Every structure is written in structure tokens, then in C-alpha cells.
């Protein structure tokens, strides 16, 4: 039961990070490696401020911090003309030091005894089971973000961002600043990722400098799993599929650990394999198609002879 | 309306591959002028359009549109007053957005609203009316993704996109060349109607000499980055395509002789 509820909570919370990845990877069509840095950036800031007694302010500042990280990557990509992958790596790498700085040089921080957004709501709804309250908080955050994103991506600005990932030339011809759109989108994407980091640290009452390692692959895996269920049809469905993908991913992990197919430290390897295989599916499909056409044409040829 | 003064551009300047794409081009268009541009591959036709649109900054010379010096203006700011169509129908639209979303994007040109809904009731009504006027059934497919349309349909939507907010200058870069003859004619008719109805100042690149001679009110011919012929409507009416070709080879011959003299 704990595992079931725990996975649901984690799936919902990490779903917000998946939304961020979805925006950069699918909507903007740019591989953004800032993720690991911005996730931890949000995490450490949220933890620091919460440990000083302001859990909600911590979340807010985490969002702002993530947005700033995304804007820096966007600036490097567009104005400095640095390759998107390199720009992301530079920000991520730089943030590692900044994150240590935020934590005062120590590599972890505990929130035991400090108020978190979860403990505040648990206190308010003391008659309800703690695990249920945590799920309610996670669902509330998920619904609010999806609604905001939905409205946003139907607005002029949101439309321009979607078109930028689709055909940047046409956006420029519509008198819209393409660089500005990329920077805005990366800001939003990383703000969501940092929001996720901020929530996760308060959820587990613990912050670690290495929490973000491998998070990008987790996000990509979730996006891809979500698309297995919903396909790639509309933006709203895309957002919902992020959460579904994230939750399913958590259950896969939970089952794998429980069944002891492999030790916990192999998780990242398994995630990487899942993503690689899923991304290779179109190529494998077309190769199989060519093979079957060749075989049937060879058969036909021998008949004629 | 449009004034190009002494426009010059050399690509790969200072290397053995230096290539003069535009050589001191002077061109003035009055409001409502519809000029067709002829020229062989590499004559500098598209380069001229790129210069006007701001894909690169000129080495020398100025570009003035409606009294505003645009020489150093950024691409997207110039786009506010310039509409452009390419030969490739894929270039002008976003394939994963619906028809109405594509239209909404170009309809937002020139105003600075960011957060309102992009496609409202009023916009939808306007798009529907305008699409219906083309008589292609597009008005009933406004929620269809752009990528599912044929080349001709996409080109018509692109045409509407670049004129839905009236531009000061319309640039057509062989916009019917990738279409089948019947569709090309249809798109051409729609183009002429839009240009006429709105008295748009227009430049059109084409490789079809006979259509160049009857479309618009003036024809220019480019060669090696220079305007070698500039024919007004009155002159044009008396000319046949053969006359045009003769005039072209005369010019070329003269240039060739000059080169020979220099080299000899």
C-alpha cells in the first residue's frame, strides 16, 4: 500500500518536471541539458528557505531560480550562438558550484523538524490520512500547472512559442522575435523543473547536491511512455500524458525494485535503455519494413523466373 | 514606396571565392507597383529579396520602405511591413499547428498583445470569411493541421497569412513554381486579385517569361547582381517573349565584349 501511494505521489510530483522536459524537447524541439542543474537549483533553494521557516516562499523562489537558469541557457543559445547542447551543459555545470554555494558548501541538508508545504497541509487536514493529504497536494499542484499551461499555450505568446519549434522561419516572417520565444520557453521549462525540485525536497525533507543526476533521462522516459498511451495529438493531451508517463514510470521502477530483478543502483541504466529503445522505435520500424518489402519482392521475382 | 539605393553585397569577401551577389542595385517602386523580376539562376533575385527582408546586412547602400530607413533593422521588425512567399510551400507555415492557429499567428503581426487567447470568436469569423473567398473549401477545415494540406492549399493559406494584415510590400519568390499547372494558375489568379483589391506594392520573381510579361505593370531583369533591363508597362505591351530574349542577349553580348576588351 505504501509503495502504491508513494509511487503515485512521486509520479505526480515528478510529472511537473516532465512537463518542463516536454516543453523543451517536444514543443520547442531543442535538447536542453540545463535540467539536471535547474532541478537541483530549485531543490537547494527550496530546502534552504524552508529550513529557515518559509516553505511556500521557498517554492516560489525555486521557480524564479529555475526560470533564471533557463533564461541564461536561452541567452547562450540565441544571443551568443552557442550550440544548444553545449549551452545547456555550461549552465548545468556552472550551477553545480552555485548549488553548493546555496547550501553553504555542504552537500546535503535535512529539513527534519522544519515546516514543509506538505506538513502545513497535513496539519490543516489533521483528520485525513497523511498519505492522502500528500496525494491531494500533488494533484492540486498538477492540475493548477496544467490549467495555467493550457491557457498559456493557447494565447498569442504560447502560439508563437509552439510555432517556433515547428517553423522558426515562419515565426520570424510573422514579425515575432524568435530568440525571445526560445528564451521565454526555456525559462518556463526550467521554472517547472525547478518547481519540481523544490517540491521533491520538501516532500522527502531532505536535499542532496546530487539529486538531479540522471533526472533528464527520467523525464525523457516519462515523456515517451506517456506518448505510448496518448500519441502526439494536441498540446493539452501532451501535458496530461506527461503525468501519466511519469506515474507509469514510477510504478515500473517500484515493481522492478520490489521483484528484485536487479539491484537499485541499476535503475539509471535501465532508464537509459528504455529511452534509447523507445527513441529508436521509428528507425527499427522502417528498417523492418524495408526488409519485408525486399523479401516479398525476392519471392515475386523467383515466381516470375 | 520602396527605394533601394546603391545596394551591394559580396559574399565570402576577401577570399578567392568572393562572389558579388548584388552590384550597386538601384530600384524605386511607387505605391501599387507590381513588378515582375526575371533572371537566370544565380542572378541575384532571391539575394535581393533576402537583402530587403534583412536576412543579411548590405555591404553598401540603403533600403527605404515608406520613408523609413530599414538598412540596419532586424529581420523580424522588417517583417511587420513585409509579406513574403517562398517557392517551397513548407516554408511559410507551421505544419503542427492548425490552419486557424497559423492564421492567428500572422494576424497578430504588428500588435503587441501577448496574453489574450490567440483564436477568438471574432478572429475565427474573419478567417472563415477570407478563406471562403478562395472557394477551395478551406473554411471548413480550420481545425486541420497545416501539414495535412496539399502544396497548393498551403500556398494559398500562406498568401492569406502574409496579406491578412496588409503589408507595405509583398515579395513573391516563385511562389507557384512547385505547383502543378492548374493549381499554379489558380494561386496566381488569387494572388493577382489580392494585390489588385488592396493596391499592394509587389515584387514577384518568376522563371515564366510569358507570365512575367503580362503580370503587373513593370518587368525588370537581373544578371550577375545588376539590373540589366527595366521595362515599363507601355514598352512591354509592344514586346513579345522573343523580343525580350533578343534584348537580353544583346545586353549580355555587350558585357561579354567589354570583358574581352579588358582581357585582351
Interface residues (C-beta under 8 A of the other chain):
Chain A: X151 X152 X154 X155 X156 X157 X158 X159 X160 X162 X163 X166 X167 X169 X170 X171 X172 X173 X174 X175 X176 X177 X178
Chain B: X74 X75 X76 X77 X79 X80 X83 X84 X90 X91 X92 X93 X94 X95 X96 X97 X101 X102 X104 X105 X106 X108 X109 X110 X113 X114 X115 X116 X117 X118 X119 X161 X162
